[in-house]
């Protein structure tokens, strides 16, 4: 679902509860952000956006929350979530440009998702390399994640 006025209003309400670092903005993604998302993903060796751009675009269009974090209009991170709005918000993708890591932007994206849906739990599957980031933010292991790719 592309960002609409309801999503924009939800985001503005959520952002009002958070403290953003100077010069940093969080906004709803737009189709124009696809190249930046693909670039950041490719740098992280995430192959789906480059190999399957149409499917990636469809995933972003059919998910919410879908947010980017920017500095002076430059996309430096993003999050794509999927939620039922009542119990679970699943973080499908979260990535911050390595140059911007350690500045609280990943946590800001997660906090924004939580502020959008404060009654839900945040679930995700993490790589081993990112597990320490999530555990430092209060996440805990709840079992083994499994995945099967069909393409």
N, C-alpha and C positions, 0 to 999 in steps of 0.2 A: 504494500500500500504506500504510494508516494506520500510525502509529507503533505498534510492538509492543514487547514486553519485550526482544527481541533488538536492535532499533534503540536502545532506551533504554540498554541495556548497552553497545553499541558507542559511543554518544555519551558516556557517563560515562567510558569508557576514553580516548577521544580528548581530552575536556576536561581530564582529569588531566595531559595533556602540555602544556597551554597555560596562559598567564597571562591571566586575564580582568581587565579594569579593575574597580576597586571599584564595586559596585552594579549590575554588568552580569551577565546570565545568558544562556546559549545553551541552548535546549531544542528538543526535537522539536515541530513544529507540531501544532496540533490544529484540528479543524473550527471551534472557537470563535474561532480567529485569522483566519478568512476575512474578516470585516468590516475588520479592521485592515490586512490585506494588500490588500484592494480599495481602501481609503482611501489608503494610501501609493502604490499603483500609479496611481490616478486623479490624485493630485497631481503625479505624474511624467508625466502624459499617456499612460500605458499604458492602452489602452481595453479590452483583452480581459476583465479581471476584471469590469468593470461591464457590458459588452455580453453576455458569455457566462459568467455565474456558474456554471452547471452544468458546463460544459466546464472551467472553471478549477478547480473543486472536484475533478473527476475527474483532472485533471493532477496536482494535489497528492497525491491519494490513491494514484496509481499511480507516484509518483516517490520516490526516496531518493538522497541525503539531502534532507530537507525540514526546515529549521531556522528558528527565529526568534530574534532577539536582543532582549532586553527590559531595561528599566530600571524597577524597581519595578512589575512586572507589565505595563507598557506596551510593546507591540510597537513597536520603533523601527527594525527592519530584518528582512530575511529572505533566504533563499537556497533555491532549488529546483534540485536536481541530478538527473542521470540517469546511471547507471553500469552497466558490465558487470562491475565489481568486479575486473577483471584488468589492463586496459590504459587505459581512458578513463573519466574522470568529466567529463561535460559539464555546465557551469553554464548552466542554462536561464534563470534569473532571479536577480539579486542587486540588492537595493535597500536603502539606508539613508536614513532620514528626513533631509532637508537640514539640520535643526537639529542632528543628531548626527554629521554628516560631519566628517571631520578628527580623529576620536577613535579611529581604528583599528578600528572595528566592521566595516567591509567586509572588511578584511584578516583580522579575527578569524573571520568566517564562512568565508572561503576557507581559512584555516589549519585550521579545524575540519573542513571537507570533506576536506582533504588528510590530516589526522590519522586520519580515518575510513578512508581508502583510500590509504595512503602509497605503494603500489606503482603507482598510476595517475597518468597525466598529467591536468592540468586543462585542458580546452578550453572555449572560449566564443566567442560573437560579441558584439562590443562596439559601442556607439554611438561616434561620433567624440568626443562630449563626455566619455565615460568612459575612452577609450583611455589617457590619461595616467595615470590611477589604476592600471590594469592593468600598464602598462609599468613604473611605479615599483615594482610588486610582483614584477617579474621575468618577466612575460609578454612574449612576442615575437609579432610578426606572422608568420603562416604562410600567407598568401594572402588572397584576397578571399572574404568570406562572401556567400552568396546565400540569398535566402528567397523563397518564393512562398506567399502566404496563400490559402486556399481559401474563407474566409469573411471 
